[in-house]
Amino acid sequence: MTSIDDLTKRLRAFAAEREWGRFHTPKNLAMALAGEAGELLAELQWLTPEESSRVMDDQDAGARVRSELADVFLYTIQLADSLGIDLLHAARDKIEENERRYDATAYRGSARKAPPLP
């Protein structure tokens, strides 16, 4: 398994070899990320919930979903890198925040949104 740090270094080298650094601003990377998220969404858009749960059973559709999800992941890594955000630390912080906001007993089986933390 490759670490996020390893992927970050590889993405930096990939962009540097092509002299793309000047294009990789936070704004541009966020826009690219949004575009890729839209492409992922398009792969699932008209599927029923059941079909979307089985999308990986279809070799062609599964390959497209896998590729789009990888694009989303890679742009997320590049955006975090450009902003100096440690993704693993940010993810742990977010999980802890959600644990405080969404008490397991009070929110079990519920899709309602919790109020913001004070």
C-alpha positions in Angstrom: 0.0 0.0 0.0 1.2 3.5 -0.9 1.0 6.3 1.7 -0.6 9.7 1.0 2.9 11.2 1.4 4.2 8.8 -1.4 1.3 9.7 -3.6 1.8 13.5 -2.9 5.5 13.2 -3.9 4.6 11.3 -7.1 2.0 13.8 -8.1 4.5 16.7 -7.4 7.0 14.9 -9.7 4.4 14.3 -12.4 3.4 17.9 -12.5 7.0 19.2 -12.3 8.1 17.0 -15.2 5.4 18.7 -17.3 5.9 22.2 -15.8 2.3 22.3 -14.7 3.0 23.8 -11.2 1.8 27.2 -12.3 -1.6 25.8 -13.1 -2.0 23.9 -9.9 -3.4 26.8 -7.8 -5.9 26.0 -5.1 -8.7 27.5 -7.2 -7.8 25.5 -10.3 -7.3 22.3 -8.3 -10.7 22.8 -6.5 -12.4 23.4 -9.9 -10.7 20.2 -11.3 -11.8 18.3 -8.2 -15.4 19.5 -8.6 -15.3 18.5 -12.3 -14.1 15.0 -11.5 -16.7 14.6 -8.7 -19.3 15.5 -11.4 -17.9 12.8 -13.7 -18.1 10.3 -10.8 -21.7 11.4 -10.1 -22.6 11.0 -13.8 -21.6 7.4 -13.7 -24.2 6.8 -10.9 -26.8 9.5 -11.8 -29.6 7.4 -13.3 -29.1 4.2 -11.5 -31.5 3.0 -8.8 -30.1 2.7 -5.3 -29.9 -1.0 -5.8 -28.1 -0.7 -9.2 -25.6 1.8 -7.7 -24.8 -0.7 -5.0 -23.9 -3.2 -7.6 -22.1 -1.0 -10.1 -18.8 -2.6 -9.5 -20.3 -5.9 -10.7 -20.4 -4.5 -14.2 -16.8 -4.6 -15.6 -17.1 -1.5 -17.8 -19.1 0.6 -15.4 -17.0 -0.5 -12.5 -13.8 0.5 -14.3 -15.2 4.0 -15.1 -16.3 4.5 -11.4 -12.9 3.3 -10.2 -11.1 5.7 -12.5 -13.3 8.7 -11.6 -13.0 8.0 -7.9 -9.2 7.8 -8.3 -9.3 11.2 -10.1 -11.3 12.7 -7.2 -8.8 11.2 -4.7 -5.7 12.5 -6.6 -7.1 16.0 -7.0 -8.0 16.0 -3.3 -4.4 15.1 -2.5 -3.0 17.8 -4.8 -5.4 20.5 -3.4 -4.5 19.6 0.2 -0.8 19.7 -0.7 -1.2 23.1 -2.3 -2.8 24.4 0.8 -0.5 22.7 3.3 -3.2 20.5 4.8 -2.3 17.2 6.3 -5.3 15.1 5.0 -5.0 12.3 7.6 -4.9 14.8 10.4 -7.8 16.7 8.9 -9.8 13.5 8.5 -9.2 12.4 12.1 -10.2 15.9 13.3 -13.4 15.7 11.2 -14.3 12.2 12.5 -13.9 13.4 16.1 -16.0 16.5 15.4 -18.7 14.2 13.9 -18.6 11.9 16.9 -19.3 14.9 19.1 -22.1 16.3 16.9 -23.8 13.0 16.2 -24.4 11.1 19.4 -24.8 7.5 18.5 -27.9 7.0 20.6 -29.6 10.2 19.5 -28.9 9.8 15.8 -29.0 6.0 15.3 -31.0 5.3 12.1 -31.7 9.0 11.5 -30.6 11.1 8.5 -31.3 14.4 10.2 -28.6 17.0 10.3 -27.1 18.0 13.7 -26.8 21.6 14.7 -23.3 23.2 14.5 -21.1 22.8 17.5 -20.9 25.8 19.8 
